[in-house]
Amino acid sequence: MANGVVTPLPRIVGPTETVVSGEVIPAGVSMHLIIFNVLELIIIWQTVVSMGASILHRNPDIFPDPLAFNPERWLQSDSADLEKYLVSFSKGPRSCLGIK
């Protein structure tokens, strides 16, 4: 078995900084420029974080022995907790339309 095509799952950091895995990720920055008292430009740099689903799916802290075919891991009493880590078809508003 193999992963599908590895594509990043980009997410924009909100209006304030956030912490991801113990690392502080700064928020984006905006800058207002007024040129000759006529033209106002607003420039926004957004901070984007992303990761491929295969990186998450191969994390042994979440999925013990991640490369083993083990369908029983989804039949355990706590398997509902694993659902949030299964991002094969993305999550949230960008998830696969076929899931709905």
DSSP file (Angstrom, degrees, kcal/mol; ACC not computed):
  #  RESIDUE AA STRUCTURE BP1 BP2  ACC     N-H-->O    O-->H-N    N-H-->O    O-->H-N    TCO  KAPPA ALPHA  PHI   PSI    X-CA   Y-CA   Z-CA
    1    1 A M              0   0    0      0, 0.0     2,-0.3     0, 0.0    68,-0.0   0.000 360.0 360.0 360.0 149.9    0.0    0.0    0.0
    2    2 A A        -     0   0    0      0, 0.0     2,-0.1     0, 0.0     0, 0.0  -0.929 360.0 -97.8-141.3 164.2    1.2    3.5   -0.7
    3    3 A N        -     0   0    0     -2,-0.3     3,-0.1     1,-0.1     2,-0.0  -0.354  38.2-114.7 -74.9 161.6    0.2    7.1    0.0
    4    4 A G        -     0   0    0      1,-0.2     2,-0.2    -2,-0.1    -1,-0.1  -0.064  65.2 -45.1 -76.4-168.7   -1.6    9.1   -2.6
    5    5 A V        -     0   0    0      1,-0.1     2,-0.7    -2,-0.0    -1,-0.2  -0.432  65.2-122.6 -62.9 130.5    0.1   12.2   -4.1
    6    6 A V        +     0   0    0     -2,-0.2    -1,-0.1    -3,-0.1    46,-0.1  -0.674  42.6 164.0 -82.0 116.8    1.7   14.2   -1.3
    7    7 A T        -     0   0    0     -2,-0.7    46,-0.6    44,-0.1    47,-0.1  -0.975  38.5-106.3-129.2 146.5    0.3   17.7   -1.3
    8    8 A P  B     -A   52   0A   0      0, 0.0    44,-0.2     0, 0.0    42,-0.0  -0.351  15.6-141.0 -71.2 153.2    0.6   20.3    1.4
    9    9 A L        -     0   0    0     42,-1.7     2,-0.1     2,-0.0    42,-0.1  -0.773  29.4-159.9-108.9  82.5   -2.4   21.2    3.6
   10   10 A P        -     0   0    0      0, 0.0     2,-0.4     0, 0.0    40,-0.2  -0.386  13.7-179.4 -72.8 139.9   -1.8   24.9    3.9
   11   11 A R  E     -B   49   0B   0     38,-2.9    38,-2.7    -2,-0.1     2,-0.4  -0.999  24.2-128.3-135.5 138.3   -3.4   26.8    6.7
   12   12 A I  E     -B   48   0B   0     -2,-0.4    36,-0.2    36,-0.2     2,-0.2  -0.722  26.1-120.3 -88.0 130.8   -3.1   30.6    7.3
   13   13 A V        -     0   0    0     34,-3.1    15,-0.4    -2,-0.4    34,-0.3  -0.503  37.9-114.0 -68.4 137.3   -2.1   31.6   10.9
   14   14 A G        -     0   0    0     -2,-0.2    14,-0.6     2,-0.1    33,-0.2   0.293  41.5 -74.0 -62.6-167.7   -4.8   33.7   12.4
   15   15 A P  S    S+     0   0    0      0, 0.0     2,-0.3     0, 0.0    12,-0.1   0.637 118.6  45.9 -70.8 -12.9   -4.6   37.4   13.4
   16   16 A T  S    S-     0   0    0      1,-0.1    -2,-0.1    10,-0.1    12,-0.1  -0.862 100.0 -88.6-123.5 162.5   -2.5   36.5   16.4
   17   17 A E        -     0   0    0     -2,-0.3     2,-0.3    10,-0.1    -1,-0.1  -0.216  44.1-162.5 -64.2 160.9    0.5   34.2   16.8
   18   18 A T  E     -C   25   0C   0      7,-2.3     7,-3.6    -4,-0.1     2,-0.5  -0.892  16.9-120.2-139.5 168.3   -0.1   30.6   17.6
   19   19 A V  E     -C   24   0C   0     -2,-0.3     2,-0.5     5,-0.2     5,-0.2  -0.965  23.6-176.8-116.9 127.1    1.8   27.6   19.0
   20   20 A V  E >  S-C   23   0C   0      3,-2.7     3,-2.1    -2,-0.5    -2,-0.0  -0.983  75.5 -20.5-124.9 119.0    2.3   24.4   16.9
   21   21 A S  T 3  S-     0   0    0     -2,-0.5    -1,-0.1     1,-0.3     3,-0.1   0.858 128.5 -50.9  51.0  40.5    4.1   21.5   18.5
   22   22 A G  T 3  S+     0   0    0      1,-0.2     2,-0.4     0, 0.0    -1,-0.3   0.416 115.0 116.2  82.8  -2.2    5.7   23.8   21.0
   23   23 A E  E <   -C   20   0C   0     -3,-2.1    -3,-2.7     2,-0.0     2,-0.5  -0.854  65.6-128.1-102.3 133.1    7.0   26.3   18.3
   24   24 A V  E     -C   19   0C   0     -2,-0.4    -5,-0.2    -5,-0.2    -7,-0.0  -0.689  21.3-161.7 -80.7 123.3    5.6   29.9   18.3
   25   25 A I  E     -C   18   0C   0     -7,-3.6    -7,-2.3    -2,-0.5    22,-0.1  -0.931  17.2-131.7-106.7 118.7    4.4   30.7   14.8
   26   26 A P        -     0   0    0      0, 0.0   -13,-0.1     0, 0.0     3,-0.1  -0.320  18.9-116.1 -71.1 152.1    4.1   34.5   14.3
   27   27 A A        -     0   0    0      1,-0.2   -10,-0.1   -12,-0.1   -13,-0.1  -0.260  42.7 -83.2 -74.0 170.4    1.0   36.0   12.8
   28   28 A G        -     0   0    0    -14,-0.6     2,-0.4   -15,-0.4    18,-0.2  -0.148  41.7-128.3 -68.3 172.0    1.0   37.8    9.5
   29   29 A V  E     -D   45   0D   0     16,-1.9    16,-3.3    -3,-0.1     2,-0.4  -0.961  15.5-161.2-126.0 140.6    2.1   41.4    9.1
   30   30 A S  E     -D   44   0D   0     -2,-0.4     2,-0.4    14,-0.2    14,-0.2  -0.931   3.9-166.4-120.7 150.9    0.3   44.3    7.4
   31   31 A M  E     -D   43   0D   0     12,-2.7    12,-3.0    -2,-0.4     2,-0.5  -1.000   8.7-150.8-137.6 133.8    1.7   47.6    6.3
   32   32 A H  E     -D   42   0D   0     -2,-0.4     2,-0.5    10,-0.2    10,-0.2  -0.914  14.5-173.4-106.6 126.5   -0.1   50.8    5.2
   33   33 A L  E     -D   41   0D   0      8,-3.1     8,-3.4    -2,-0.5     2,-0.6  -0.973   9.0-163.8-119.4 131.5    1.6   53.0    2.7
   34   34 A I  E     -D   40   0D   0     -2,-0.5     2,-0.6     6,-0.2     6,-0.2  -0.970  11.0-157.5-114.9 121.6    0.3   56.4    1.7
   35   35 A I  E >> S-D   39   0D   0      4,-3.6     3,-2.3    -2,-0.6     4,-2.1  -0.880  70.3 -24.9-106.7 119.2    1.9   57.7   -1.5
   36   36 A F  T 34 S-     0   0    0     -2,-0.6    -1,-0.2     1,-0.3     4,-0.1   0.788 109.2 -75.5  52.6  33.7    1.8   61.5   -2.1
   37   37 A N  T 34 S+     0   0    0      2,-0.2    -1,-0.3    -3,-0.1     3,-0.1   0.710 128.8  78.9  53.8  22.9   -1.2   61.8    0.1
   38   38 A V  T <4 S+     0   0    0     -3,-2.3     2,-0.5     1,-0.3    -2,-0.2   0.703  82.8  46.5-121.5 -48.5   -3.3   60.3   -2.7
   39   39 A L  E  <  -D   35   0D   0     -4,-2.1    -4,-3.6     2,-0.0     2,-0.6  -0.879  59.8-162.8-111.5 127.5   -2.9   56.6   -2.9
   40   40 A E  E     -D   34   0D   0     -2,-0.5     2,-0.4    -6,-0.2    -6,-0.2  -0.940   7.7-168.5-110.7 125.1   -3.1   54.3    0.1
   41   41 A L  E     -D   33   0D   0     -8,-3.4    -8,-3.1    -2,-0.6     2,-0.6  -0.914   7.5-160.9-110.9 137.2   -1.7   50.8   -0.3
   42   42 A I  E     -D   32   0D   0     -2,-0.4     2,-0.5   -10,-0.2   -10,-0.2  -0.973   9.8-169.0-117.1 116.8   -2.3   48.0    2.2
   43   43 A I  E     -D   31   0D   0    -12,-3.0   -12,-2.7    -2,-0.6     2,-0.5  -0.912   2.2-169.3-108.8 129.0    0.2   45.2    2.0
   44   44 A I  E     -D   30   0D   0     -2,-0.5     2,-0.6   -14,-0.2   -14,-0.2  -0.973   8.9-166.8-123.8 124.1   -0.5   42.0    3.9
   45   45 A W  E     -D   29   0D   0    -16,-3.3   -16,-1.9    -2,-0.5     2,-0.4  -0.945  16.0-156.5-104.5 124.2    1.9   39.2    4.4
   46   46 A Q        -     0   0    0     -2,-0.6     2,-0.6   -18,-0.2   -32,-0.1  -0.796  12.9-130.6-103.0 143.4    0.3   36.1    5.7
   47   47 A T        -     0   0    0     -2,-0.4   -34,-3.1   -34,-0.3     2,-0.4  -0.823  28.2-168.7 -90.7 124.2    2.0   33.3    7.6
   48   48 A V  E     -B   12   0B   0     -2,-0.6     2,-0.4   -36,-0.2   -36,-0.2  -0.945   8.6-170.5-117.4 132.4    1.2   30.0    6.1
   49   49 A V  E     +B   11   0B   0    -38,-2.7   -38,-2.9    -2,-0.4     2,-0.3  -0.926  14.7 169.6-115.6 147.1    2.0   26.6    7.7
   50   50 A S        -     0   0    0     -2,-0.4     2,-0.3   -40,-0.2    -2,-0.0  -0.978  14.0-177.9-153.0 164.9    1.5   23.3    5.9
   51   51 A M        -     0   0    0     -2,-0.3   -42,-1.7   -44,-0.1     2,-0.3  -0.975  30.1-110.8-160.1 151.1    2.2   19.7    6.0
   52   52 A G  B >>  -A    8   0A   0     -2,-0.3     4,-1.2   -44,-0.2     3,-0.9  -0.661  25.2-126.7 -86.2 145.7    1.7   16.6    3.9
   53   53 A A  H 3> S+     0   0    0    -46,-0.6     4,-2.7    -2,-0.3     5,-0.2   0.840 107.7  62.8 -60.0 -33.9   -0.8   14.0    5.0
   54   54 A S  H 3> S+     0   0    0      1,-0.2     4,-1.1     2,-0.2    -1,-0.3   0.823  98.2  56.2 -64.7 -29.4    1.8   11.2    4.7
   55   55 A I  H <4 S+     0   0    0     -3,-0.9     3,-0.3     2,-0.2    -1,-0.2   0.930 111.9  42.1 -66.0 -44.4    4.0   12.9    7.4
   56   56 A L  H >< S+     0   0    0     -4,-1.2     3,-1.6     1,-0.2    -2,-0.2   0.913 112.3  53.5 -67.3 -43.0    1.1   12.8    9.8
   57   57 A H  H 3< S+     0   0    0     -4,-2.7    -1,-0.2     1,-0.3    -2,-0.2   0.705 108.4  51.0 -68.7 -18.9    0.1    9.3    8.9
   58   58 A R  T 3< S+     0   0    0     -4,-1.1    -1,-0.3    -3,-0.3    -2,-0.2   0.226  78.0 119.6-101.4  13.9    3.6    8.0    9.5
   59   59 A N    X>  -     0   0    0     -3,-1.6     4,-2.9     1,-0.2     3,-1.1  -0.703  51.0-158.9 -81.5 113.5    4.0    9.5   12.9
   60   60 A P  T 34 S+     0   0    0      0, 0.0    -1,-0.2     0, 0.0     5,-0.1   0.692  88.1  66.3 -70.0 -15.8    4.6    6.6   15.3
   61   61 A D  T 34 S+     0   0    0      1,-0.1    -2,-0.0     2,-0.1    -3,-0.0   0.810 116.4  26.9 -70.3 -27.7    3.4    8.7   18.3
   62   62 A I  T <4 S+     0   0    0     -3,-1.1    -1,-0.1     1,-0.3    -5,-0.1   0.853 134.1  30.7 -97.7 -48.1   -0.1    8.8   16.8
   63   63 A F  S  < S-     0   0    0     -4,-2.9    -1,-0.3    -7,-0.2    -2,-0.1  -0.863  83.8-141.1-115.8  94.5   -0.1    5.5   14.8
   64   64 A P  S    S+     0   0    0      0, 0.0     4,-0.1     0, 0.0    -3,-0.1  -0.285  88.3   6.1 -56.1 137.4    2.1    2.9   16.4
   65   65 A D  S >  S-     0   0    0      1,-0.1     3,-1.7    -5,-0.1    -6,-0.1   0.970  84.3-172.1  50.2  62.6    3.9    0.9   13.7
   66   66 A P  T 3  S+     0   0    0      0, 0.0     4,-0.1     0, 0.0    -1,-0.1   0.704  73.6  55.6 -64.1 -23.1    2.6    3.2   11.1
   67   67 A L  T 3  S+     0   0    0     -9,-0.1     2,-0.3    -4,-0.1    -2,-0.1   0.559  87.8  96.5 -87.9  -6.2    3.8    1.3    8.0
   68   68 A A  S <  S-     0   0    0     -3,-1.7     2,-0.9    -4,-0.1     0, 0.0  -0.619  82.0-120.1 -83.0 140.5    2.1   -1.9    9.1
   69   69 A F        +     0   0    0     -2,-0.3     3,-0.1     1,-0.1    -2,-0.1  -0.718  49.7 157.7 -77.2 108.7   -1.3   -2.8    7.6
   70   70 A N    >   +     0   0    0     -2,-0.9     3,-1.7    -4,-0.1     4,-0.2  -0.671  17.9 170.0-139.3  78.4   -3.3   -2.9   10.8
   71   71 A P  G >  S+     0   0    0      0, 0.0     3,-1.6     0, 0.0     4,-0.2   0.727  73.9  74.7 -65.0 -18.9   -7.1   -2.4   10.3
   72   72 A E  G >  S+     0   0    0      1,-0.3     3,-2.0     2,-0.2     4,-0.4   0.741  76.9  75.7 -65.4 -21.3   -7.7   -3.5   13.9
   73   73 A R  G <  S+     0   0    0     -3,-1.7     3,-0.4     1,-0.3    -1,-0.3   0.772  95.1  51.3 -61.5 -22.2   -6.4   -0.1   15.1
   74   74 A W  G <  S+     0   0    0     -3,-1.6    -1,-0.3    -4,-0.2    -2,-0.2   0.448 103.4  59.0 -91.6  -1.3   -9.7    1.3   13.9
   75   75 A L  S <  S+     0   0    0     -3,-2.0    -1,-0.2    -4,-0.2    -2,-0.2   0.338  80.9 108.8-107.9   4.7  -11.7   -1.3   15.9
   76   76 A Q  S >  S-     0   0    0     -3,-0.4     3,-1.3    -4,-0.4     4,-0.2  -0.289  83.5-108.6 -76.1 165.1  -10.4   -0.4   19.3
   77   77 A S  T 3  S+     0   0    0      1,-0.3     3,-0.3     2,-0.1    -1,-0.1   0.789 120.6  43.5 -66.1 -27.1  -12.5    1.3   22.0
   78   78 A D  T >  S+     0   0    0      1,-0.2     3,-1.5     2,-0.1     4,-0.4   0.189  78.6 110.3-102.4  17.0  -10.4    4.6   21.5
   79   79 A S  G X>  +     0   0    0     -3,-1.3     3,-1.1     1,-0.3     4,-0.6   0.750  65.3  70.3 -66.7 -22.3  -10.3    4.5   17.7
   80   80 A A  G >4 S+     0   0    0     -3,-0.3     3,-0.7     1,-0.3     4,-0.4   0.815  91.0  62.0 -62.5 -28.0  -12.7    7.5   17.5
   81   81 A D  G X4 S+     0   0    0     -3,-1.5     3,-0.5     1,-0.2    -1,-0.3   0.773  96.9  58.6 -67.3 -25.3   -9.7    9.5   18.8
   82   82 A L  G X> S+     0   0    0     -3,-1.1     3,-1.9    -4,-0.4     4,-0.6   0.725  84.1  82.4 -75.2 -21.4   -7.7    8.6   15.7
   83   83 A E  G X< S+     0   0    0     -3,-0.7     3,-1.2    -4,-0.6    -1,-0.2   0.852  84.6  57.3 -53.9 -39.5  -10.3   10.1   13.4
   84   84 A K  G <4 S+     0   0    0     -3,-0.5    -1,-0.3    -4,-0.4    -2,-0.1   0.715 106.6  50.7 -68.3 -17.3   -9.0   13.6   13.8
   85   85 A Y  G <4 S+     0   0    0     -3,-1.9     2,-1.1    -4,-0.2    -1,-0.3   0.505  85.3  94.5 -96.3  -5.5   -5.6   12.4   12.6
   86   86 A L    <<  +     0   0    0     -3,-1.2     3,-0.2    -4,-0.6    -1,-0.1  -0.755  40.9 155.6 -89.1 101.9   -6.9   10.7    9.5
   87   87 A V    >   +     0   0    0     -2,-1.1     3,-1.8   -34,-0.2    -1,-0.1  -0.082  19.7 130.6-119.4  32.8   -6.4   13.4    6.8
   88   88 A S  T 3  S+     0   0    0      1,-0.3    -1,-0.1   -35,-0.1   -35,-0.1   0.858  89.5  27.1 -54.6 -37.5   -6.2   11.3    3.7
   89   89 A F  T 3  S-     0   0    0      1,-0.5     7,-1.8    -3,-0.2    -1,-0.3  -0.049 121.8-104.7-117.4  29.8   -8.8   13.4    2.0
   90   90 A S    <   -     0   0    0     -3,-1.8    -1,-0.5     5,-0.2     2,-0.3  -0.058  36.1-107.9  72.9-177.1   -8.1   16.6    3.9
   91   91 A K    >   +     0   0    0      4,-0.1     3,-1.1    -4,-0.1    -4,-0.1  -0.926  66.4  11.8-142.4 164.3  -10.3   18.1    6.7
   92   92 A G  G >  S-     0   0    0     -2,-0.3     3,-1.7     1,-0.2     0, 0.0  -0.285 121.2 -14.1  68.9-147.8  -12.6   21.0    7.2
   93   93 A P  G 3  S+     0   0    0      0, 0.0    -1,-0.2     0, 0.0    -3,-0.0   0.650 137.1  54.8 -68.2 -14.0  -14.0   23.1    4.4
   94   94 A R  G <  S+     0   0    0     -3,-1.1    -2,-0.2     2,-0.0     3,-0.1   0.251  82.2 124.3-100.8  13.0  -11.4   21.7    2.0
   95   95 A S  S <  S-     0   0    0     -3,-1.7    -5,-0.2     1,-0.2    -4,-0.1  -0.203  75.9 -75.3 -73.0 165.7  -12.2   18.1    2.5
   96   96 A C    >>  -     0   0    0     -7,-1.8     3,-1.3    -6,-0.2     4,-0.6  -0.353  33.7-140.4 -61.1 131.1  -13.2   15.7   -0.3
   97   97 A L  G >4 S+     0   0    0      1,-0.3     3,-0.5     2,-0.2    -1,-0.2   0.763  98.4  67.7 -65.2 -24.8  -16.7   16.3   -1.5
   98   98 A G  G 34 S+     0   0    0      1,-0.2    -1,-0.3     2,-0.2    -2,-0.1   0.719  89.5  63.8 -69.3 -20.2  -17.2   12.6   -1.8
   99   99 A I  G <4        0   0    0     -3,-1.3    -1,-0.2     1,-0.2    -2,-0.2   0.859 360.0 360.0 -70.4 -34.6  -17.1   12.2    2.0
  100  100 A K    <<        0   0    0     -4,-0.6    -1,-0.2    -3,-0.5    -2,-0.2   0.468 360.0 360.0 -82.6 360.0  -20.2   14.3    2.4
